[in-house]
Structure formats: structure tokens, C-alpha cells
Amino acid sequence: MNFLKPLSASEKIQRKGVFLLLLVIVVIQLLYWKSAELKKTELVSIIDFKMDSTIKVRIQEKKSKLLLQPFNANYMTEYRAYVLGLSSEELHRLETYRASNNYLYSLEDFQNISGVDDTLMVFLKPYLKFSKKKDDSIDNLFQLKLKNINTATDESLKEIYGIGDVLSKRIVAYRKSINGFKSMDDLYNVYGLDSLVVARVKSFYKIYE
């Protein structure tokens, strides 16, 4: 039963040496693991940074594409105004003007309404398009050809796309119930008649006094 014998001094030194060696190995392993984790964290940060940079580049490319595509100045949006360098006050003037159902027909109109200075106008010029002016004489001629909605029959109403037997009779019945349409917008009160169909009706009919 040699294992019960007390350890000699040399054996004690040997055991301490083995213990210290194991301790050193464990410490080295921990340091290696910590270093690997730090490198992994740094790599993730670099990847995230590159992804953020890529996203920024894509956003900038989209802005550039927008600037390269001329658009109708009557449909200026907040985003387009921001990209083109318009101030909130200049955009507000344009929106107020358009809210009154007015249109911009030239660069002069755009500058006069928005108040944009000459320097910015030089930059904006290639990107702005405008609506063509309407010919009032043609509009008036077209209006004369419109039929009277208050004398329309259910058969004539069925000629409009989206109106069948049910809706045509419903329009005539509603017209009788209110003693004739006072406004074309009264059509919105006809059950089942959506806004698109009402718009088509307005293209063919009007109210004659």
C-alpha cells in the first residue's frame, strides 16, 4: 500500500510543477478564447459598418436617379423638394397654389410662385416639366356635347362602363326621389355607385339649368 506513504520533497515539487503547468495551459486557453471573441466582435463591427456604407451609397444612388429623371413640377412632393434643395416655405407656396386647382405652365410660373432664386433655378431647369395650357374653346365645345343627367334614361345610362340594369334604374329612381339632381356630386349618394363610375358619368353628362 505504497499510496499511503507520505510524499517525499521531490514528489511534492513535481506535483506542484504539474499543477502550475496545467494552470498555465488553462490561462493560455482563456486568453486565446478572449482574443478570438474580440476579433469576432471587431469583424462584426466592420461588416456592420460596410453594410451601413452600402445602404448609404444605395440611398444616394436613388437620389441621383431621381434628379436625372425630369418630372411634372405640378406634382412636387416633399421628398423631391428636399432633394432639389427647395425650402419648406417655397414648397408651401407651390402647394397653396396647386390647392386652388391652379397649374404651373412654365419655369417663369414656377419661379414666380415658389420664390426660388435665380441660382437654384439654373440647377432645377433640367429636371422640371410642365403641363400644357388648356384650350378653353375646345373645353367649351366639349361641354356643349354633354347630355343632361336629369333627362337621361336608364337605357342611356347603361352605355357607361360600370353601370348595368340595377345601377341605371337606381340612378333614375334616386333622381326622382330628390326631384332631379342639383349637382353632379349628388351621384355619390346613389347606393353602389363608386367614385370611378361617377367620374365616367361626369364625362358624358352635366346638369342644364
N, C-alpha and C positions, 0 to 999 in steps of 0.2 A: 504494500500500500504506500507506494512512493509519493502519491499525490498529497498525502497528509504531512509530508516533510516540510518544514519551513523553508522558504525560498532563500537562496543564498544572495549575496550582494550583487553578484554578476547577473544573476537571473532577473533580479529586480530592475537593474539598469536596462537589460534587454527588453523587458516588458514595457518600461517607460518609453523606450525608443520606438517600439511598435505602436504604442498609443499616440505618441507625438506624430509619427508618420501618417497614421490614419487621420488625425486631426488636420494635418497639413493638406492631405488629399481632399478632405471634406471642404476645407476653406477654399481651396483652389476651384473645386467644383461649384461652390456657391458664387465665387467671383466670376467664373465663366458664364454661369446662368444669368447673373445680373447684367453682365456685359452684353449678352445675347438679347436680353429683354430691352436694353437701352437702344441697341442697334435696330431692333424691330420697331420700337416706338419712333425712332428717327426716320426710318423708312416709310412708315405710315404717314408721318407728317409731311415728308417730301412728296408722297403720292397725292395727299390731300391738297397740297399747295399747287401741284401740277394740274390737278382736276379743277381747282378754283381758277387757275390761269386759263385753262382751256375753255371754261364756261364764260369767262370774261371776254375772251377772244371771239367766241361764237356770238355773244351779245353785240359786240362791236361790229361783227360782220353783218348781223341783221340790221343794225342801224345804217351801215353803209349801203346795204341793198335797198333799204327804204329811200335813202337820199338819191339813189340812182334811178328810182322809178318815179317819174312825174305823176302827179295826181291832181284831181279837180280841187281847186282851192276852196270851193264852196263846201267841201266836206272835210275841213280841217279838224283833226282830233287833238286831244291834249298831248298824246304821245308824239304825234308829228310836230306839233308846235314846239314841244320841248327839244326834240332832235334838231329842228331847224333853227332854234335859238330865239323863238318869239317869247316875249314876256307874258305873264298872266293877264296884264292889262290889255295888251294887244290882242290876245286870243279872246278876251271877254268882249271887246268891241266887235270882232268878227261874229261871235256867237249871237250878240244882241241884234246885229244887222240881219243875220240869217233867220233869227227867230220871228222877224216881221215878214217872212216869206220873200225877202229880197235876195237877189243873186249878184255875184261878182262876175263881171264880163271881161275884165282886163287887169293888167298889172297896175294900172293907174287906180282902178276901183279898189284893188286890194290895199295899196299903199294909203290911199285917202281914208279908207275905213279903219284899217288897223293902226295907222300912225307909225308904221315901220320906217326907219331912217333909210337914206339912200345907200349907205354902205351895206346894210343887210339885204336890201333889195337886189343888189348885184349878185349876192350869193344865192338868193331864193329864186331868181328868174328862171333858171333851167328846170326847176322842179315843179313849177306851178302851171296848171292848165285851167281853162275857164269855160263856163257854159256859153253856148251861142245864144244871142239875143232872139227872143221870140218875135215872130211876125204877127202883130195884133190883127191885121186884116185877115190872115189865114185862120186865126183863132175865132174871130167873129163869124167867118163863113162856116166854120165847123159847128159853132153854136147854133146857127140857123137850121142846120140839118138835124139837130136833136129832136126827138119826139117828146110829146107831152106825157109825163108819167101819170097824170091824172085822167088821161083818156086811154091809156094802154089796156089792152085786153089780156086775159090770161094766156091766150094763144100766142100773142106777140111777145109776151114776157118769156115764154119758153124758148125763144130763139137765142136767149142769152145763156152762155155756157154756165152750168151750175144751177139753173132753175128748171125744175121739172113740173109735173102736174100739181104736186102738193104745194110747192113754194109759190108757183104762179097764182094759184087760187087763194093762197093765204095772203099774198100781197094785195090782191084785189079786195079781199074781204076786210083786211085791215084798213085799206084806203076808204072803204065805205063807212067803216065804224068811226072814223075821225073826220068824215065829210071832206075827204081829199087831203093830199099831202100838202103841208105848208112849207116844208123844207125837205130837200133830198135826204137829209140826215134822219128823217122820220123812218126811213127804211131800216135803220138799225134796230127799231123796235119790233120789227116783224120776227117772230119766233123762228129760229132755224136759219136765218139769213146771215151768213158771216160777212166780215168786212171785205173780203176779196170779191165776193159776189156783188156786194153793194157798190164797190168801185167799178165793176163792169157795167152795172145798171146806169151809173152816172155817166158812163162813156156813150150811152145811147139815148138817155132820157134826161129831161130837165123839167122844171116847173114853169109854166107860162101863166102870167097873171091874166 
